[in-house]
């Protein structure tokens, strides 16, 4: 699982270096290599994501985080349209604030937690037929009241330092991509 996270950090870093924020990290927007025998990979003890490349698709919600020819970071403000996936969005995104690189990395954290908890998001009650507005409000409430212990327990308990790092970033901060990769790499071999 941590190899998956490392690959996504690599991809997000490239998107960010190009001056963009992805805004829509979710399983539906991820593709795996087509030339892989999935059945044989699943039957081995090998980390599935060490042998499969992950790719991001659907750049429809991408926004710029720099202007003036890549010289100046955009300012923090309110936006009129929500762009993203409710389940993995940051609190800033759910509050209709301009997103930045930190919000993509926060989404990555939530995606990893979701996968480590077998497709469930701790502290966030939702069901498939839930009205979108109800789902949005449930996500917003969960994020506003969330503490580390609410998401970093059980299968995701080892992500506590990763979460602290990710949630320490301010709006204009550049994520420490190397440090984040190192954390996941270390967890991979624990």
matplotlib code that plots the C-alpha trace (Angstrom):
import matplotlib.pyplot as plt

x = [0.0, 2.8, 4.3, 1.0, 1.3, 4.9, 3.8, 1.0, 3.4, 5.6, 2.7, 1.4, 4.8, 5.0, 1.6, 2.6, 5.9, 3.9, 2.0, -1.3, -3.3, -5.1, -8.1, -9.8, -7.8, -10.0, -9.9, -12.0, -9.2, -6.4, -5.4, -3.0, -0.9, -2.8, -0.1, -0.2, -1.5, -3.5, -4.4, -0.8, 0.1, -2.7, -1.5, 2.0, 3.3, 4.8, 3.6, 1.1, 2.1, 5.8, 5.2, 2.3, 2.5, -0.3, -1.4, -3.8, -6.5, -9.3, -7.7, -11.1, -10.8, -7.2, -6.6, -3.5, -1.9, 0.5, 0.0, 2.2, 4.1, 4.8, 6.2, 3.5, 1.3, -2.4, -4.1, -6.4, -10.0, -13.5, -14.5, -18.0, -17.8, -16.7, -14.1, -13.2, -14.2, -16.1, -14.8, -11.1, -11.3, -9.5, -11.5, -10.3, -11.7, -15.0, -15.2, -15.0, -11.5, -8.9, -6.9, -3.2, -0.6, -1.3, -4.9, -3.7, -1.4, -4.2, -6.4, -3.6, -3.6, -7.3, -7.1, -4.5, -6.6, -9.6, -7.7, -6.1, -9.5, -10.9, -12.9, -14.2, -13.5, -13.2, -15.3, -17.4, -20.8, -22.1, -24.0, -24.2, -27.7, -27.1, -28.1, -25.1, -25.9, -26.1, -22.9, -21.2, -22.4, -21.4, -17.9, -17.6, -18.7, -16.3, -13.3, -14.1, -14.2, -11.5, -8.5, -5.6, -6.8, -10.1, -8.3, -4.9, -5.8, -5.9, -4.5, -3.7, -2.1, 1.4, 0.3, 0.3, 3.6, 2.6, -0.6, 1.2, 3.5, 0.7, -1.6, 1.3, 1.4, 0.1, -1.6, 1.5, 3.9, 5.6, 5.1, 8.3, 7.9, 11.2, 10.3, 6.8, 8.2, 10.8, 8.1, 6.1, 9.2, 10.1, 6.6, 6.8, 9.7, 8.7]
y = [0.0, 2.4, 1.9, 3.1, 6.3, 6.9, 6.6, 9.1, 11.5, 11.3, 12.1, 14.9, 16.5, 16.6, 18.2, 20.7, 21.5, 22.4, 25.0, 23.1, 21.5, 18.3, 18.6, 15.3, 12.4, 9.3, 5.7, 6.4, 8.7, 6.1, 3.6, 0.6, -0.8, -2.9, -5.5, -7.1, -10.5, -9.3, -12.8, -14.0, -10.7, -11.2, -14.7, -13.6, -12.0, -9.3, -5.7, -5.4, -1.7, -2.5, -4.2, -2.0, 1.6, 3.9, 6.7, 9.6, 10.5, 13.1, 16.5, 18.3, 19.9, 21.0, 24.6, 26.8, 27.7, 30.2, 33.1, 35.8, 33.3, 30.9, 33.6, 34.3, 31.9, 32.7, 34.3, 32.4, 33.2, 31.7, 29.9, 29.6, 25.9, 22.8, 20.9, 17.5, 14.3, 14.8, 11.7, 12.6, 16.4, 18.6, 20.8, 23.9, 22.4, 21.5, 25.1, 26.4, 27.9, 28.1, 24.9, 24.6, 21.8, 20.9, 20.0, 17.4, 15.9, 15.9, 14.1, 11.5, 11.0, 10.4, 8.0, 5.9, 5.8, 4.8, 1.9, 0.8, 0.6, -1.6, 1.1, 2.8, 6.3, 6.4, 9.0, 9.6, 7.9, 7.7, 5.3, 4.9, 6.3, 9.3, 12.7, 14.7, 17.6, 15.2, 13.6, 17.0, 18.1, 14.8, 15.2, 18.8, 17.9, 14.9, 17.1, 20.0, 17.7, 15.3, 14.5, 12.3, 9.4, 9.4, 8.4, 7.1, 3.8, 0.2, -0.4, 3.3, 3.9, 4.1, 7.2, 9.5, 11.2, 11.4, 13.1, 15.5, 16.5, 16.9, 18.9, 21.2, 22.7, 26.2, 27.5, 28.6, 25.9, 23.5, 20.0, 18.1, 15.5, 13.8, 13.6, 12.3, 9.6, 8.7, 8.3, 5.9, 4.1, 3.5, 2.3, -0.1, -1.9, -1.9]
z = [0.0, 0.8, -2.7, -4.0, -1.9, -3.0, -6.7, -6.1, -4.4, -7.5, -9.8, -7.6, -7.4, -11.2, -11.4, -8.8, -10.5, -13.6, -11.5, -11.0, -8.2, -9.1, -6.8, -7.6, -6.2, -6.0, -7.1, -10.2, -11.5, -11.1, -13.7, -13.4, -16.1, -18.6, -19.2, -15.8, -14.8, -11.8, -10.6, -10.3, -8.5, -6.0, -5.2, -4.2, -1.0, -3.1, -2.7, -5.6, -6.3, -6.6, -9.9, -11.2, -12.3, -11.2, -13.5, -12.8, -15.4, -15.6, -15.2, -15.3, -11.9, -12.2, -11.2, -11.2, -7.9, -9.5, -11.8, -13.4, -15.5, -12.6, -10.3, -7.8, -5.7, -6.0, -3.0, -0.6, -1.3, -1.5, -4.6, -6.0, -7.1, -5.3, -7.3, -6.0, -4.4, -1.1, 0.6, 0.2, 0.2, 2.7, 5.1, 3.2, 0.0, 1.7, 2.9, -0.7, -0.2, -3.0, -3.0, -3.1, -3.1, 0.5, -0.4, -2.9, -0.2, 2.4, -0.2, -0.6, 3.2, 3.3, 0.3, 2.1, 5.3, 3.2, 1.6, 4.8, 6.4, 3.6, 1.8, 4.9, 6.1, 9.9, 11.6, 8.5, 8.2, 4.6, 2.4, -1.4, -1.7, 0.5, -1.0, -2.2, 0.1, 3.1, 2.1, 1.8, 5.2, 6.8, 5.3, 6.5, 10.0, 10.2, 9.1, 11.4, 14.5, 13.5, 15.6, 14.7, 16.8, 14.8, 11.6, 12.6, 14.4, 13.6, 10.1, 9.6, 13.0, 11.4, 9.4, 12.4, 11.6, 7.9, 9.0, 11.3, 8.4, 5.8, 8.1, 9.1, 5.6, 5.2, 2.0, 0.2, 1.5, -0.8, 0.5, 1.5, -1.2, -0.3, 3.3, 2.6, 0.3, 3.0, 5.6, 3.4, 2.3, 6.0, 6.8, 3.8, 5.3, 9.0]

ax = plt.figure().add_subplot(projection="3d")
ax.plot(x, y, z, "-o")
ax.set_aspect("equal")
plt.show()
